[in-house]
Amino acid sequence: MLTVILCAAGSGTRANLPENKILHDLGGMPVLAHSLSAFAPYTDEMLVACRKEDEPRVLPLLSQFPQARTVLGGETRTDSVWACLKETHGDAVLIHDAARPFVTPKIIEDCIESVEAYGSGICALPATDTIVLTEGGYQTPKRDSVFTVQTPQGFRTAPLRAAYEKAMESKEPFTDDSGIYARYIEPPHLFLGDPANKKLTYAADFAPAERVGFGVDTHAFEHQEEIDRGIARLNLNYITLCGVVIPSNRALKAHSDGDVPVHALMDALLSAIGERDIGYHFPDTDPKYRGANSMEMLQEVVKMVHGVGFSVKNVSISILCELPRLSPYIEKMRENLRRALGCETVAIAAGTNEKLGYIGEGRGITAYSTVLLARSAK
C-alpha cells in the first residue's frame, strides 16, 4: 500500500495573501485541491498535514477523496511529517509539498518506480547556475554535482520512520525528508524532476505567467458619392496597413490613418492586460488623433503592456480584403511590427472572402489579431 502525505501546515506568509496560500484560488480551485487531484489515482491513503485554523476549509476539499483525511501539523515541516508518519499505514510513502500543484503524472510515477527499485526516490533538477558556498570562505562546487531538490520524495516507510525518530530526538534542523534520510539511513536515489513543478511561494507566483488577447477592427472604403459631397478624404490612391503604404484605388474611412490590422493588434494587446479598447484610449472625437499615425499609437500601447510587467511574445494577424493584393507587402508589414513590438514571432495572413459579404464586395477591410504576452523577467 502506498501512502501520500501532503504538507499543507505552513502559514505561507511570504505569499502575502489574505489566506493560507494552499487555500488560495488557482485556475478555479484552491491550490490544495490541485495537489489532491494529482495524487488521488495512485493511493488509498492521503494524509493532509494542516493547521488547526485551516482545517474547517480543508475538510470540505477532502469530500471528493474518500481516502484523504487531515492530520494537525506542527511548528516545522519536520514536525508535521512526523505527525503523519505516526498514522501512516502504507509500506511506502510519498511526501509532497501541497504548494506544488503542477506536479505531473510522470513525476509521480517516476517517484513510485524509484522507491520500488531503490527504496527511495527524490525529485531533483540539475543546477543550471553556478552555486556558491560562503560558509567558511568562498567555494564553488562543480555544477554537475549540484542539484535542486523538489517533491515528491518517496521512501520505504519503515526506514524513513526510523530516520525521523532519530531526527526528532536530535532536534537537528532539516528542510526536507531527503536530508533526514541521508543523515540517518543512506544517500537517497535521485530522479529527474521538471522545472514546471515549482513551489508557489510569493504573490507573483500566483499571477499568470502568460496572457492572451484578441482584437478585431473593420474600416470601410470611401465611396464616390461621399467624395462628390466633400465628406471623404481626397488621398484616394493608397491605404496604410502595418505602417506600409500600399497603392489602392480608394482610401479607407478613418479618423486616424485607418491602419486596420494595427488597430486590431492594439485592441488585442489592451484586452490582454485588462484595459479598455482603443476607442477609449484614442477617441475619434479628439482632434489630435485626426490623421494620426497608428504605428505611433501602437507604441503607446506597447508602453502600457511593459508598464504592467509583460512583454509581447507572439502575434498573429489575419487580414480579409478583396483588393488590394497584399502578398507583396506582407514581409515589410511583419518587419515593422517586429520592430515596434520587440517581438520576433509575428505572423500575418491575408485572404479574400470569396466575393461574399461586404468584404467580398470590396466595401471594406477586416483584420483579426491574437497576442500572447509573457511576464517580463525582473
N, C-alpha and C positions, 0 to 999 in steps of 0.2 A: 504493500500500500504506500502511496505517495502523499505526503502532506505538504501543503503550501502555507507559508507564513508571510503575510503582508504587513510590512512595517508602516503603520499609519499613526503612531503615537506622538510624533513630533508636533511642535507648535507652528512651524512654518513661518516664523516671524520675518525672515529675510524676504519673503514674497510681498510683505507689506499689504496684505489683503484683509478685508473686513472679517474673514473667516479662515479657518484652517485650510491650507491650500489643497488638501486631499478632498475637500468638500466643495471646492470651487468649480464652477461650470467650465467644461472644456468640450466644445463641439456638441452641446446639448445635454450632457450629463456630467455628474461630478467626476473628478479625476479618479477617485477610488473605484467608481463603477467600471471604468475602462480596464483597470488592473484586474478586478474581479472577473470580468468577462473574458479576459485574455487567458487566465489560468483555469477557469472552471472546467473546460473539457478534459483536463489532464489529471484531475484529482477528486477523491471522495471526501477530502477534509481540507478546509481552508480556515486558518486562524488569522483573524484581523486584530493586530495589536493597536489599540486606540486609547485616547484619553477619555476619562470618565465624562467630561463635559461634552465630548463629541459623540458619545455613544447614542444619545437619542436620535441623532441624524444619521448615524452609521447603520443602525439596526434596520431601518426601512430599506436600505440599499441591499441588505442581505436576503430580503424576502424572495428574490428570484433565484437564490443559490442555496438550496437546502443543505448543502454540505458545509456552509460557512457559518461561523459564529465568532463573537468578539472575545478578546482577552484584554483585560486592562493592562496597559503598558506601564513602564516605569519611567524614571527620570532620564535615563540614557537609552540609546538603541540597544546596547548590550543587555540592560535590564529587561527591556521589552521582549527581545528574542528569547531570553532565558525563561521568562514567564510563559511564553508559548511552548517552548521545548518541553516544559514540565507537563504539558497537556497533550503533547503530540502522540498519535497512535501509529503513524506510518513508520516503516523501516527505512525510508528515505525522506528527505525534506528539502524543499526549495525555498529559499528565503529571498524576498524581493521587496524593494522599496516601492510602496504604493504610489509614490510620486514619480514613478517611471511608467507612464501609461502607454508608451509607444512600443513596448516590448512586443516582439513578433513571435508567431508560432515556431519559426525556425530556431530562434534563440532558446525558447523553452524546450523544444525537442532536443537540441544540441546539449543543453544542460542535463537533461534526463539521461541521454546516452553517455555523457561523460561520467556521471555518477555510477551508472551501471558498469562501465568499463574500468574506471579508475578509483571509484569511491568518493570522488569529489569533482565538481565542475564549476569553474569561476569564469563568468562572462568578463572578458577583458579586451582592450584595444591596444595595439602597439602605439607608443608615443610618437607623434609626428613633430613635436617641438623639442628643442634642447632642454633637458632637465638640469637644474642647478641645485645642489645641496649646500646650504650655507652654515649648517651647524658644525662648528669646529673648523671653519675655513671655507674654502670655495671649491667645490668639486663638481665635475660634470661627468656623470656615469655614461657609459656607452648607450646610445639611444636604442640600439637593437636589443638591449636587455631591460628596457623600461616599458612598463605597461600601465595604462589607466584602468582601474577596476570598476566594473558596473555590477548590476544584479540582473537576473537571479544568480544566486550562489547555491549550489546543491551539494548535499553530503549524505552519506550513510548516517542514520540518526544516532546510533549508539556511540560512535567515536566523537561525533560533534557534541553530544550531550556531555560526555566525559570531559571534553575540552572546555566547555562552558562552566562546568563545576569548578575546574581549576581556575578559570578566569575570574569567576565570582569570588573565589577565596582570595586570590592575589590582589584583586581590585586594581589591576593594571588597566590603563585606558586603551580601549580598542575602538576603531572607527567602523570595522565591519567584521563579518564572520570569517572571512578568509584569513585575517590576521590572527584570530584566536586559534583556528585550525592549524595554521602554520606554526604557531608558538608551541602548541601542546601535542600535536599529532604528527604531522608531516607537511611538507610543502604541497599545497593543493594543485590540482591539474587545471590549467587554463584552456579555455576555448574562445574562439574569435567572436567578439560581440558586434555591435552595429552602432555607428555614430548617431543614428536616429533614436537610439534607446537612451535618450537623455533624461536627466533628472530635473524636474521642474523646481527651481529654487528661488528665482527672483521674479518680480512682477512682469518684466519684459519677456520671460519665458512663456507666459500665458497669452501674449499678443501674437496674432497670426504672423508668420514669417513671410507670407506672400499674400497678395490681394489681387483680385481680378476686377476689371472694369469693362463696361460695354457702352458704346455710344453710336448714335446714328444721326445723319443730317441729310437734308434734301434742299436743293435750290432749283428753282425753275429758270428756264431760259427766257430772256426778254422777247417780246413779240413785236412785230412790225407796227401793229396798231398803237402800241404803247409808245413806240419810238415816234410815230407821227404825232401823237398827242403831247410829246415832250416830257413824258414821265419816265422814260427809260434812259439808261446811260448811252453815250454815243460811241464808246470804245467797243465796237462790235466785232472786232477781229481777233479776240483772244479770250481765254479763260485761264485762271491760275489754280493749279492743283499741286498740293505739297510744295508750294513755293516755286513751281516750274511754270513758266509762261508757255501756253500751248495754243497754237493757231486755231481759231474757231470762227464760224460764220456768225455766231451770236454770243453775246455775253450772258452771264448768269445774274439774275436778280439778287442783290445783296446790299446790305448797309455797309459791310466791310468789303474785302476783295472777293468774297464768295468762294473761298477755298474749302470746298465741301469735305474732302477727306480729313483735312486738318481740323475742321470743326467737329467731325465725328470723333477724331482722336482726342481732342480736348475734353469732350464730354466723357469719353471712356476713362481718361485719367482722373477727372474730377469725381466720377462715380466711384472709382476705386479707393479714393481717400475720404469718401463720405461727404463730398462737397456738393453744392447746388450746381446747376448746369451753366453753360457759357452765356445763356441769355440773362442770367442773374449777374454774373461777374463782368460781362461785356455787353450791356444792354444796347439794342439798336436805337434807343431813344436818346443816347448820349452822343452829341455831335463829335466828340473826339474819336469815336470809332468809325466815323464815316470814311469809307475807303481804306480802313486800317489794314495793315499787313498781318495776315493771320499767323505767319511764322513767328512774328514778334509777340503776338498774343500767346502762342504756344509756349514761348519761353517763360512767360509769366506763370503759366500753369505748371510747367516743369519746376519752377522755383517753389511753388506750393507743395508739390509732391516731395521735393527734397526737404522742405521745411517740417514735414511730419515724419521724417526718418525713413523715407523709401526712395528707391531708385527704379528706373524703368528697366525691366529685364527682357520683355518680349512684346512685340507689337504686330498685330495682324489687321490689315485693312482690305476691304473689298469694295470696289467702285463699280457701280452699274450705270452704263450710259450707251446709247447707240452711236453717237458721234460727239466729239472727235475720237479718232482711234488713238488709244493711249499707249500701246505697247512700246513705241519708240522712246517714250519718256519715263517709263517705269524705273529704270535704274537710277536716273538723276533724282527722281522723287524719293527713292529709298535712301540715296546718299544724303539728301537734305534732311530727312527725318533722323537718320542715324546720327548726324552731326548735332542736330537740335536736341535730341533726347539723351545723347551719350550712351546709346544702346546699339549693339551690333546686329541684333536679331530683329530685323524689320522686314515683314513680308507684305507685298502689295499685289493684289489680284484685280484684274479689270475684266469685265464681261458685259455683254449686252443683255437685254431682257426679251430676246427673240421676238421683237416687234410688238410685245404685249404691254398694255397699260401706258401710263404717262411716260415711262422711260422708253418703251418701245416706239412710242410715237414721237420721240425726240423732244419732249416738252420739259425735261429736267434731268438732273443727275442725283443719285442717292449713293451715300457711302456708309458702310458699317465698319466699326472698329472694336477690337477687343485688345486689352492690355493686361500684362502680368507685371505686377510690381514686387520687388523684393526688399525686405528690410535692410537698410544700409548698415554696413559694419561701423561700429562706434570706435 
